[in-house]
Amino acid sequence: MKKYSQSRIVTFVPDDLKRLLIHVANLRGETISTLIRRALRRELALLNYLTDEEKKALGIMMPETEKVGNRGRKGSRG
C-alpha cells in the first residue's frame, strides 16, 4: 500500500453526527479518522477527482455516461 504523508485537519461537527461517527466506526472496528478518510475519498470519487483505478478500489465504478467530466486527476475520463 502506498504511504502518504499526513496532515491534521480540525473540523467541527454537530454532537449527533459525532455520536453517529463513533457508533459506525465502532461497529466496523475502525477509527473515526479511517471512516472519515474513506468517506472523503468516496465523495471525491463520485465527483470524478480520482482515477478509475482509485474508484475501483473504493468499489465505485461509474458508467461513462454518468461521469461529470474531466475535472479530476490523471486517469479520469469524461
PyMOL Python script that loads the backbone (N, CA, C, O; Angstrom):
from pymol import cmd

cmd.read_pdbstr("""\
ATOM      1  N   MET A   1       0.840  -1.184   0.000  1.00  0.00           N
ATOM      2  CA  MET A   1       0.000   0.000   0.000  1.00  0.00           C
ATOM      3  C   MET A   1       0.884   1.246   0.000  1.00  0.00           C
ATOM      4  O   MET A   1       1.905   1.294   0.686  1.00  0.00           O
ATOM      5  N   LYS A   2       0.490   2.228  -0.758  1.00  0.00           N
ATOM      6  CA  LYS A   2       1.245   3.461  -0.891  1.00  0.00           C
ATOM      7  C   LYS A   2       1.205   4.250   0.419  1.00  0.00           C
ATOM      8  O   LYS A   2       0.146   4.406   1.028  1.00  0.00           O
ATOM      9  N   LYS A   3       2.371   4.746   0.846  1.00  0.00           N
ATOM     10  CA  LYS A   3       2.457   5.555   2.065  1.00  0.00           C
ATOM     11  C   LYS A   3       2.326   7.026   1.708  1.00  0.00           C
ATOM     12  O   LYS A   3       2.951   7.489   0.753  1.00  0.00           O
ATOM     13  N   TYR A   4       1.537   7.752   2.449  1.00  0.00           N
ATOM     14  CA  TYR A   4       1.335   9.174   2.247  1.00  0.00           C
ATOM     15  C   TYR A   4       1.764   9.922   3.503  1.00  0.00           C
ATOM     16  O   TYR A   4       1.651   9.410   4.616  1.00  0.00           O
ATOM     17  N   SER A   5       2.258  11.142   3.304  1.00  0.00           N
ATOM     18  CA  SER A   5       2.476  11.982   4.482  1.00  0.00           C
ATOM     19  C   SER A   5       1.102  12.398   4.984  1.00  0.00           C
ATOM     20  O   SER A   5       0.135  12.409   4.222  1.00  0.00           O
ATOM     21  N   GLN A   6       1.015  12.733   6.233  1.00  0.00           N
ATOM     22  CA  GLN A   6      -0.278  13.072   6.807  1.00  0.00           C
ATOM     23  C   GLN A   6      -0.259  14.453   7.429  1.00  0.00           C
ATOM     24  O   GLN A   6       0.757  14.905   7.956  1.00  0.00           O
ATOM     25  N   SER A   7      -1.388  15.105   7.357  1.00  0.00           N
ATOM     26  CA  SER A   7      -1.582  16.407   7.985  1.00  0.00           C
ATOM     27  C   SER A   7      -2.849  16.347   8.813  1.00  0.00           C
ATOM     28  O   SER A   7      -3.766  15.579   8.522  1.00  0.00           O
ATOM     29  N   ARG A   8      -2.886  17.149   9.824  1.00  0.00           N
ATOM     30  CA  ARG A   8      -4.063  17.211  10.689  1.00  0.00           C
ATOM     31  C   ARG A   8      -4.995  18.299  10.168  1.00  0.00           C
ATOM     32  O   ARG A   8      -4.562  19.404   9.840  1.00  0.00           O
ATOM     33  N   ILE A   9      -6.278  17.967  10.100  1.00  0.00           N
ATOM     34  CA  ILE A   9      -7.322  18.933   9.763  1.00  0.00           C
ATOM     35  C   ILE A   9      -8.305  18.934  10.917  1.00  0.00           C
ATOM     36  O   ILE A   9      -8.809  17.884  11.313  1.00  0.00           O
ATOM     37  N   VAL A  10      -8.572  20.092  11.447  1.00  0.00           N
ATOM     38  CA  VAL A  10      -9.524  20.206  12.549  1.00  0.00           C
ATOM     39  C   VAL A  10     -10.839  20.706  11.976  1.00  0.00           C
ATOM     40  O   VAL A  10     -10.877  21.688  11.234  1.00  0.00           O
ATOM     41  N   THR A  11     -11.906  20.024  12.327  1.00  0.00           N
ATOM     42  CA  THR A  11     -13.228  20.433  11.865  1.00  0.00           C
ATOM     43  C   THR A  11     -14.224  20.265  12.999  1.00  0.00           C
ATOM     44  O   THR A  11     -13.978  19.532  13.957  1.00  0.00           O
ATOM     45  N   PHE A  12     -15.316  20.929  12.883  1.00  0.00           N
ATOM     46  CA  PHE A  12     -16.362  20.843  13.898  1.00  0.00           C
ATOM     47  C   PHE A  12     -17.586  20.183  13.296  1.00  0.00           C
ATOM     48  O   PHE A  12     -17.976  20.485  12.168  1.00  0.00           O
ATOM     49  N   VAL A  13     -18.191  19.280  14.054  1.00  0.00           N
ATOM     50  CA  VAL A  13     -19.415  18.604  13.626  1.00  0.00           C
ATOM     51  C   VAL A  13     -20.423  18.678  14.771  1.00  0.00           C
ATOM     52  O   VAL A  13     -20.042  18.787  15.936  1.00  0.00           O
ATOM     53  N   PRO A  14     -21.699  18.618  14.434  1.00  0.00           N
ATOM     54  CA  PRO A  14     -22.711  18.594  15.494  1.00  0.00           C
ATOM     55  C   PRO A  14     -22.552  17.342  16.365  1.00  0.00           C
ATOM     56  O   PRO A  14     -22.053  16.316  15.902  1.00  0.00           O
ATOM     57  N   ASP A  15     -22.971  17.435  17.598  1.00  0.00           N
ATOM     58  CA  ASP A  15     -22.835  16.321  18.541  1.00  0.00           C
ATOM     59  C   ASP A  15     -23.498  15.044  18.039  1.00  0.00           C
ATOM     60  O   ASP A  15     -22.961  13.953  18.229  1.00  0.00           O
ATOM     61  N   ASP A  16     -24.668  15.170  17.395  1.00  0.00           N
ATOM     62  CA  ASP A  16     -25.342  13.964  16.915  1.00  0.00           C
ATOM     63  C   ASP A  16     -24.537  13.274  15.818  1.00  0.00           C
ATOM     64  O   ASP A  16     -24.523  12.045  15.751  1.00  0.00           O
ATOM     65  N   LEU A  17     -23.867  14.038  14.959  1.00  0.00           N
ATOM     66  CA  LEU A  17     -23.030  13.450  13.918  1.00  0.00           C
ATOM     67  C   LEU A  17     -21.796  12.788  14.533  1.00  0.00           C
ATOM     68  O   LEU A  17     -21.370  11.726  14.079  1.00  0.00           O
ATOM     69  N   LYS A  18     -21.233  13.399  15.541  1.00  0.00           N
ATOM     70  CA  LYS A  18     -20.087  12.802  16.226  1.00  0.00           C
ATOM     71  C   LYS A  18     -20.469  11.464  16.844  1.00  0.00           C
ATOM     72  O   LYS A  18     -19.736  10.484  16.719  1.00  0.00           O
ATOM     73  N   ARG A  19     -21.630  11.425  17.518  1.00  0.00           N
ATOM     74  CA  ARG A  19     -22.085  10.164  18.119  1.00  0.00           C
ATOM     75  C   ARG A  19     -22.281   9.090  17.057  1.00  0.00           C
ATOM     76  O   ARG A  19     -21.927   7.930  17.269  1.00  0.00           O
ATOM     77  N   LEU A  20     -22.844   9.476  15.912  1.00  0.00           N
ATOM     78  CA  LEU A  20     -23.060   8.516  14.827  1.00  0.00           C
ATOM     79  C   LEU A  20     -21.734   8.034  14.246  1.00  0.00           C
ATOM     80  O   LEU A  20     -21.583   6.846  13.961  1.00  0.00           O
ATOM     81  N   LEU A  21     -20.776   8.932  14.068  1.00  0.00           N
ATOM     82  CA  LEU A  21     -19.449   8.544  13.577  1.00  0.00           C
ATOM     83  C   LEU A  21     -18.789   7.545  14.518  1.00  0.00           C
ATOM     84  O   LEU A  21     -18.233   6.541  14.073  1.00  0.00           O
ATOM     85  N   ILE A  22     -18.849   7.818  15.807  1.00  0.00           N
ATOM     86  CA  ILE A  22     -18.268   6.904  16.801  1.00  0.00           C
ATOM     87  C   ILE A  22     -18.954   5.546  16.730  1.00  0.00           C
ATOM     88  O   ILE A  22     -18.293   4.507  16.740  1.00  0.00           O
ATOM     89  N   HIS A  23     -20.281   5.559  16.657  1.00  0.00           N
ATOM     90  CA  HIS A  23     -21.048   4.317  16.615  1.00  0.00           C
ATOM     91  C   HIS A  23     -20.679   3.483  15.384  1.00  0.00           C
ATOM     92  O   HIS A  23     -20.386   2.293  15.503  1.00  0.00           O
ATOM     93  N   VAL A  24     -20.692   4.105  14.215  1.00  0.00           N
ATOM     94  CA  VAL A  24     -20.398   3.376  12.972  1.00  0.00           C
ATOM     95  C   VAL A  24     -18.948   2.889  12.961  1.00  0.00           C
ATOM     96  O   VAL A  24     -18.683   1.754  12.566  1.00  0.00           O
ATOM     97  N   ALA A  25     -18.021   3.725  13.385  1.00  0.00           N
ATOM     98  CA  ALA A  25     -16.616   3.315  13.430  1.00  0.00           C
ATOM     99  C   ALA A  25     -16.441   2.110  14.355  1.00  0.00           C
ATOM    100  O   ALA A  25     -15.719   1.170  14.023  1.00  0.00           O
ATOM    101  N   ASN A  26     -17.099   2.138  15.512  1.00  0.00           N
ATOM    102  CA  ASN A  26     -17.014   1.006  16.444  1.00  0.00           C
ATOM    103  C   ASN A  26     -17.600  -0.260  15.833  1.00  0.00           C
ATOM    104  O   ASN A  26     -17.028  -1.341  15.979  1.00  0.00           O
ATOM    105  N   LEU A  27     -18.730  -0.138  15.155  1.00  0.00           N
ATOM    106  CA  LEU A  27     -19.336  -1.304  14.510  1.00  0.00           C
ATOM    107  C   LEU A  27     -18.415  -1.910  13.459  1.00  0.00           C
ATOM    108  O   LEU A  27     -18.379  -3.127  13.278  1.00  0.00           O
ATOM    109  N   ARG A  28     -17.675  -1.054  12.774  1.00  0.00           N
ATOM    110  CA  ARG A  28     -16.771  -1.515  11.716  1.00  0.00           C
ATOM    111  C   ARG A  28     -15.402  -1.899  12.252  1.00  0.00           C
ATOM    112  O   ARG A  28     -14.578  -2.440  11.513  1.00  0.00           O
ATOM    113  N   GLY A  29     -15.148  -1.629  13.523  1.00  0.00           N
ATOM    114  CA  GLY A  29     -13.850  -1.953  14.091  1.00  0.00           C
ATOM    115  C   GLY A  29     -12.731  -1.080  13.558  1.00  0.00           C
ATOM    116  O   GLY A  29     -11.607  -1.543  13.369  1.00  0.00           O
ATOM    117  N   GLU A  30     -13.042   0.183  13.317  1.00  0.00           N
ATOM    118  CA  GLU A  30     -12.038   1.109  12.792  1.00  0.00           C
ATOM    119  C   GLU A  30     -12.092   2.425  13.546  1.00  0.00           C
ATOM    120  O   GLU A  30     -12.982   2.644  14.368  1.00  0.00           O
ATOM    121  N   THR A  31     -11.147   3.292  13.265  1.00  0.00           N
ATOM    122  CA  THR A  31     -11.118   4.591  13.921  1.00  0.00           C
ATOM    123  C   THR A  31     -12.037   5.564  13.192  1.00  0.00           C
ATOM    124  O   THR A  31     -12.409   5.348  12.039  1.00  0.00           O
ATOM    125  N   ILE A  32     -12.389   6.630  13.881  1.00  0.00           N
ATOM    126  CA  ILE A  32     -13.188   7.686  13.255  1.00  0.00           C
ATOM    127  C   ILE A  32     -12.406   8.283  12.090  1.00  0.00           C
ATOM    128  O   ILE A  32     -12.985   8.584  11.046  1.00  0.00           O
ATOM    129  N   SER A  33     -11.107   8.455  12.257  1.00  0.00           N
ATOM    130  CA  SER A  33     -10.282   9.015  11.185  1.00  0.00           C
ATOM    131  C   SER A  33     -10.341   8.157   9.923  1.00  0.00           C
ATOM    132  O   SER A  33     -10.449   8.686   8.817  1.00  0.00           O
ATOM    133  N   THR A  34     -10.270   6.847  10.085  1.00  0.00           N
ATOM    134  CA  THR A  34     -10.347   5.941   8.930  1.00  0.00           C
ATOM    135  C   THR A  34     -11.699   6.072   8.236  1.00  0.00           C
ATOM    136  O   THR A  34     -11.769   6.127   7.008  1.00  0.00           O
ATOM    137  N   LEU A  35     -12.761   6.123   9.016  1.00  0.00           N
ATOM    138  CA  LEU A  35     -14.101   6.278   8.458  1.00  0.00           C
ATOM    139  C   LEU A  35     -14.222   7.590   7.681  1.00  0.00           C
ATOM    140  O   LEU A  35     -14.768   7.610   6.578  1.00  0.00           O
ATOM    141  N   ILE A  36     -13.721   8.670   8.245  1.00  0.00           N
ATOM    142  CA  ILE A  36     -13.810   9.974   7.593  1.00  0.00           C
ATOM    143  C   ILE A  36     -12.952  10.013   6.328  1.00  0.00           C
ATOM    144  O   ILE A  36     -13.383  10.553   5.309  1.00  0.00           O
ATOM    145  N   ARG A  37     -11.743   9.447   6.379  1.00  0.00           N
ATOM    146  CA  ARG A  37     -10.884   9.429   5.184  1.00  0.00           C
ATOM    147  C   ARG A  37     -11.555   8.682   4.051  1.00  0.00           C
ATOM    148  O   ARG A  37     -11.525   9.134   2.906  1.00  0.00           O
ATOM    149  N   ARG A  38     -12.172   7.526   4.357  1.00  0.00           N
ATOM    150  CA  ARG A  38     -12.849   6.758   3.317  1.00  0.00           C
ATOM    151  C   ARG A  38     -14.038   7.531   2.761  1.00  0.00           C
ATOM    152  O   ARG A  38     -14.262   7.535   1.551  1.00  0.00           O
ATOM    153  N   ALA A  39     -14.800   8.184   3.631  1.00  0.00           N
ATOM    154  CA  ALA A  39     -15.952   8.974   3.175  1.00  0.00           C
ATOM    155  C   ALA A  39     -15.501  10.111   2.254  1.00  0.00           C
ATOM    156  O   ALA A  39     -16.154  10.390   1.247  1.00  0.00           O
ATOM    157  N   LEU A  40     -14.395  10.762   2.593  1.00  0.00           N
ATOM    158  CA  LEU A  40     -13.867  11.830   1.742  1.00  0.00           C
ATOM    159  C   LEU A  40     -13.419  11.285   0.395  1.00  0.00           C
ATOM    160  O   LEU A  40     -13.693  11.882  -0.646  1.00  0.00           O
ATOM    161  N   ARG A  41     -12.729  10.147   0.418  1.00  0.00           N
ATOM    162  CA  ARG A  41     -12.294   9.541  -0.848  1.00  0.00           C
ATOM    163  C   ARG A  41     -13.485   9.165  -1.719  1.00  0.00           C
ATOM    164  O   ARG A  41     -13.468   9.384  -2.930  1.00  0.00           O
ATOM    165  N   ARG A  42     -14.521   8.597  -1.100  1.00  0.00           N
ATOM    166  CA  ARG A  42     -15.716   8.215  -1.870  1.00  0.00           C
ATOM    167  C   ARG A  42     -16.378   9.447  -2.489  1.00  0.00           C
ATOM    168  O   ARG A  42     -16.806   9.406  -3.643  1.00  0.00           O
ATOM    169  N   GLU A  43     -16.464  10.526  -1.740  1.00  0.00           N
ATOM    170  CA  GLU A  43     -17.057  11.756  -2.267  1.00  0.00           C
ATOM    171  C   GLU A  43     -16.228  12.295  -3.425  1.00  0.00           C
ATOM    172  O   GLU A  43     -16.779  12.700  -4.448  1.00  0.00           O
ATOM    173  N   LEU A  44     -14.915  12.304  -3.271  1.00  0.00           N
ATOM    174  CA  LEU A  44     -14.048  12.762  -4.358  1.00  0.00           C
ATOM    175  C   LEU A  44     -14.162  11.861  -5.585  1.00  0.00           C
ATOM    176  O   LEU A  44     -14.102  12.341  -6.717  1.00  0.00           O
ATOM    177  N   ALA A  45     -14.326  10.565  -5.364  1.00  0.00           N
ATOM    178  CA  ALA A  45     -14.511   9.634  -6.481  1.00  0.00           C
ATOM    179  C   ALA A  45     -15.816   9.929  -7.213  1.00  0.00           C
ATOM    180  O   ALA A  45     -15.852   9.945  -8.443  1.00  0.00           O
ATOM    181  N   LEU A  46     -16.884  10.162  -6.457  1.00  0.00           N
ATOM    182  CA  LEU A  46     -18.175  10.457  -7.083  1.00  0.00           C
ATOM    183  C   LEU A  46     -18.144  11.763  -7.861  1.00  0.00           C
ATOM    184  O   LEU A  46     -18.888  11.929  -8.827  1.00  0.00           O
ATOM    185  N   LEU A  47     -17.288  12.690  -7.448  1.00  0.00           N
ATOM    186  CA  LEU A  47     -17.132  13.960  -8.160  1.00  0.00           C
ATOM    187  C   LEU A  47     -16.120  13.851  -9.296  1.00  0.00           C
ATOM    188  O   LEU A  47     -15.826  14.834  -9.978  1.00  0.00           O
ATOM    189  N   ASN A  48     -15.591  12.644  -9.491  1.00  0.00           N
ATOM    190  CA  ASN A  48     -14.671  12.330 -10.590  1.00  0.00           C
ATOM    191  C   ASN A  48     -13.295  12.974 -10.414  1.00  0.00           C
ATOM    192  O   ASN A  48     -12.662  13.352 -11.400  1.00  0.00           O
ATOM    193  N   TYR A  49     -12.831  13.101  -9.188  1.00  0.00           N
ATOM    194  CA  TYR A  49     -11.498  13.621  -8.923  1.00  0.00           C
ATOM    195  C   TYR A  49     -10.464  12.526  -8.706  1.00  0.00           C
ATOM    196  O   TYR A  49      -9.283  12.824  -8.530  1.00  0.00           O
ATOM    197  N   LEU A  50     -10.884  11.268  -8.714  1.00  0.00           N
ATOM    198  CA  LEU A  50      -9.957  10.160  -8.550  1.00  0.00           C
ATOM    199  C   LEU A  50      -9.855   9.380  -9.850  1.00  0.00           C
ATOM    200  O   LEU A  50     -10.736   9.454 -10.706  1.00  0.00           O
ATOM    201  N   THR A  51      -8.776   8.640  -9.984  1.00  0.00           N
ATOM    202  CA  THR A  51      -8.598   7.819 -11.180  1.00  0.00           C
ATOM    203  C   THR A  51      -9.584   6.654 -11.158  1.00  0.00           C
ATOM    204  O   THR A  51     -10.152   6.327 -10.116  1.00  0.00           O
ATOM    205  N   ASP A  52      -9.778   6.040 -12.307  1.00  0.00           N
ATOM    206  CA  ASP A  52     -10.653   4.873 -12.384  1.00  0.00           C
ATOM    207  C   ASP A  52     -10.143   3.759 -11.469  1.00  0.00           C
ATOM    208  O   ASP A  52     -10.937   3.043 -10.860  1.00  0.00           O
ATOM    209  N   GLU A  53      -8.825   3.613 -11.373  1.00  0.00           N
ATOM    210  CA  GLU A  53      -8.245   2.593 -10.501  1.00  0.00           C
ATOM    211  C   GLU A  53      -8.577   2.869  -9.035  1.00  0.00           C
ATOM    212  O   GLU A  53      -8.913   1.948  -8.290  1.00  0.00           O
ATOM    213  N   GLU A  54      -8.484   4.126  -8.623  1.00  0.00           N
ATOM    214  CA  GLU A  54      -8.813   4.501  -7.247  1.00  0.00           C
ATOM    215  C   GLU A  54     -10.301   4.301  -6.967  1.00  0.00           C
ATOM    216  O   GLU A  54     -10.681   3.862  -5.881  1.00  0.00           O
ATOM    217  N   LYS A  55     -11.139   4.624  -7.951  1.00  0.00           N
ATOM    218  CA  LYS A  55     -12.582   4.407  -7.793  1.00  0.00           C
ATOM    219  C   LYS A  55     -12.892   2.929  -7.626  1.00  0.00           C
ATOM    220  O   LYS A  55     -13.699   2.544  -6.781  1.00  0.00           O
ATOM    221  N   LYS A  56     -12.244   2.108  -8.436  1.00  0.00           N
ATOM    222  CA  LYS A  56     -12.475   0.665  -8.358  1.00  0.00           C
ATOM    223  C   LYS A  56     -12.087   0.132  -6.980  1.00  0.00           C
ATOM    224  O   LYS A  56     -12.782  -0.719  -6.425  1.00  0.00           O
ATOM    225  N   ALA A  57     -10.978   0.631  -6.428  1.00  0.00           N
ATOM    226  CA  ALA A  57     -10.538   0.200  -5.102  1.00  0.00           C
ATOM    227  C   ALA A  57     -11.562   0.565  -4.029  1.00  0.00           C
ATOM    228  O   ALA A  57     -11.671  -0.118  -3.011  1.00  0.00           O
ATOM    229  N   LEU A  58     -12.310   1.640  -4.262  1.00  0.00           N
ATOM    230  CA  LEU A  58     -13.356   2.066  -3.323  1.00  0.00           C
ATOM    231  C   LEU A  58     -14.698   1.397  -3.609  1.00  0.00           C
ATOM    232  O   LEU A  58     -15.671   1.606  -2.883  1.00  0.00           O
ATOM    233  N   GLY A  59     -14.744   0.594  -4.671  1.00  0.00           N
ATOM    234  CA  GLY A  59     -15.989  -0.064  -5.044  1.00  0.00           C
ATOM    235  C   GLY A  59     -16.916   0.841  -5.827  1.00  0.00           C
ATOM    236  O   GLY A  59     -18.127   0.626  -5.860  1.00  0.00           O
ATOM    237  N   ILE A  60     -16.339   1.863  -6.464  1.00  0.00           N
ATOM    238  CA  ILE A  60     -17.134   2.819  -7.233  1.00  0.00           C
ATOM    239  C   ILE A  60     -16.642   2.794  -8.673  1.00  0.00           C
ATOM    240  O   ILE A  60     -15.533   3.242  -8.967  1.00  0.00           O
ATOM    241  N   MET A  61     -17.452   2.281  -9.547  1.00  0.00           N
ATOM    242  CA  MET A  61     -17.148   2.360 -10.981  1.00  0.00           C
ATOM    243  C   MET A  61     -18.377   2.928 -11.655  1.00  0.00           C
ATOM    244  O   MET A  61     -19.431   2.293 -11.697  1.00  0.00           O
ATOM    245  N   MET A  62     -18.232   4.137 -12.183  1.00  0.00           N
ATOM    246  CA  MET A  62     -19.357   4.819 -12.811  1.00  0.00           C
ATOM    247  C   MET A  62     -19.331   4.561 -14.315  1.00  0.00           C
ATOM    248  O   MET A  62     -18.266   4.598 -14.932  1.00  0.00           O
ATOM    249  N   PRO A  63     -20.503   4.297 -14.912  1.00  0.00           N
ATOM    250  CA  PRO A  63     -20.548   4.181 -16.371  1.00  0.00           C
ATOM    251  C   PRO A  63     -20.106   5.496 -16.997  1.00  0.00           C
ATOM    252  O   PRO A  63     -20.271   6.559 -16.399  1.00  0.00           O
ATOM    253  N   GLU A  64     -19.550   5.424 -18.193  1.00  0.00           N
ATOM    254  CA  GLU A  64     -19.061   6.620 -18.887  1.00  0.00           C
ATOM    255  C   GLU A  64     -20.111   7.721 -18.935  1.00  0.00           C
ATOM    256  O   GLU A  64     -19.768   8.899 -18.832  1.00  0.00           O
ATOM    257  N   THR A  65     -21.376   7.366 -19.090  1.00  0.00           N
ATOM    258  CA  THR A  65     -22.436   8.371 -19.232  1.00  0.00           C
ATOM    259  C   THR A  65     -22.696   9.132 -17.942  1.00  0.00           C
ATOM    260  O   THR A  65     -23.290  10.209 -17.977  1.00  0.00           O
ATOM    261  N   GLU A  66     -22.262   8.592 -16.792  1.00  0.00           N
ATOM    262  CA  GLU A  66     -22.510   9.252 -15.518  1.00  0.00           C
ATOM    263  C   GLU A  66     -21.348  10.109 -15.054  1.00  0.00           C
ATOM    264  O   GLU A  66     -21.476  10.846 -14.076  1.00  0.00           O
ATOM    265  N   LYS A  67     -20.213  10.025 -15.742  1.00  0.00           N
ATOM    266  CA  LYS A  67     -19.057  10.798 -15.318  1.00  0.00           C
ATOM    267  C   LYS A  67     -19.301  12.273 -15.561  1.00  0.00           C
ATOM    268  O   LYS A  67     -19.859  12.663 -16.587  1.00  0.00           O
ATOM    269  N   VAL A  68     -18.881  13.084 -14.614  1.00  0.00           N
ATOM    270  CA  VAL A  68     -19.153  14.515 -14.633  1.00  0.00           C
ATOM    271  C   VAL A  68     -18.298  15.237 -15.660  1.00  0.00           C
ATOM    272  O   VAL A  68     -18.724  16.257 -16.201  1.00  0.00           O
ATOM    273  N   GLY A  69     -17.152  14.755 -15.930  1.00  0.00           N
ATOM    274  CA  GLY A  69     -16.242  15.423 -16.852  1.00  0.00           C
ATOM    275  C   GLY A  69     -14.836  15.319 -16.328  1.00  0.00           C
ATOM    276  O   GLY A  69     -14.606  14.813 -15.229  1.00  0.00           O
ATOM    277  N   ASN A  70     -13.905  15.791 -17.104  1.00  0.00           N
ATOM    278  CA  ASN A  70     -12.501  15.670 -16.720  1.00  0.00           C
ATOM    279  C   ASN A  70     -12.107  16.815 -15.805  1.00  0.00           C
ATOM    280  O   ASN A  70     -11.327  17.683 -16.196  1.00  0.00           O
ATOM    281  N   ARG A  71     -12.640  16.826 -14.583  1.00  0.00           N
ATOM    282  CA  ARG A  71     -12.292  17.842 -13.588  1.00  0.00           C
ATOM    283  C   ARG A  71     -11.178  17.366 -12.691  1.00  0.00           C
ATOM    284  O   ARG A  71     -10.561  18.159 -11.980  1.00  0.00           O
ATOM    285  N   GLY A  72     -10.915  16.068 -12.722  1.00  0.00           N
ATOM    286  CA  GLY A  72     -10.025  15.499 -11.723  1.00  0.00           C
ATOM    287  C   GLY A  72      -8.627  15.239 -12.215  1.00  0.00           C
ATOM    288  O   GLY A  72      -8.112  15.901 -13.116  1.00  0.00           O
ATOM    289  N   ARG A  73      -8.034  14.245 -11.587  1.00  0.00           N
ATOM    290  CA  ARG A  73      -6.634  13.904 -11.826  1.00  0.00           C
ATOM    291  C   ARG A  73      -6.497  13.024 -13.044  1.00  0.00           C
ATOM    292  O   ARG A  73      -7.482  12.647 -13.678  1.00  0.00           O
ATOM    293  N   LYS A  74      -5.243  12.700 -13.362  1.00  0.00           N
ATOM    294  CA  LYS A  74      -4.963  11.837 -14.491  1.00  0.00           C
ATOM    295  C   LYS A  74      -5.731  10.527 -14.359  1.00  0.00           C
ATOM    296  O   LYS A  74      -5.969  10.047 -13.251  1.00  0.00           O
ATOM    297  N   GLY A  75      -6.111   9.965 -15.476  1.00  0.00           N
ATOM    298  CA  GLY A  75      -6.855   8.715 -15.456  1.00  0.00           C
ATOM    299  C   GLY A  75      -8.350   8.925 -15.459  1.00  0.00           C
ATOM    300  O   GLY A  75      -9.099   7.982 -15.713  1.00  0.00           O
ATOM    301  N   SER A  76      -8.802  10.119 -15.189  1.00  0.00           N
ATOM    302  CA  SER A  76     -10.225  10.410 -15.246  1.00  0.00           C
ATOM    303  C   SER A  76     -10.586  10.664 -16.694  1.00  0.00           C
ATOM    304  O   SER A  76      -9.904  11.403 -17.404  1.00  0.00           O
ATOM    305  N   ARG A  77     -11.643  10.055 -17.107  1.00  0.00           N
ATOM    306  CA  ARG A  77     -12.101  10.265 -18.477  1.00  0.00           C
ATOM    307  C   ARG A  77     -13.487  10.865 -18.417  1.00  0.00           C
ATOM    308  O   ARG A  77     -14.214  10.653 -17.446  1.00  0.00           O
ATOM    309  N   GLY A  78     -13.861  11.608 -19.436  1.00  0.00           N
ATOM    310  CA  GLY A  78     -15.209  12.131 -19.417  1.00  0.00           C
ATOM    311  C   GLY A  78     -15.514  13.161 -20.398  1.00  0.00           C
ATOM    312  O   GLY A  78     -16.640  13.655 -20.445  1.00  0.00           O
TER     313      GLY A  78
END
""", "prot")
cmd.dss("prot")
cmd.show_as("cartoon", "prot")
cmd.util.cbc("prot")
cmd.orient("prot")
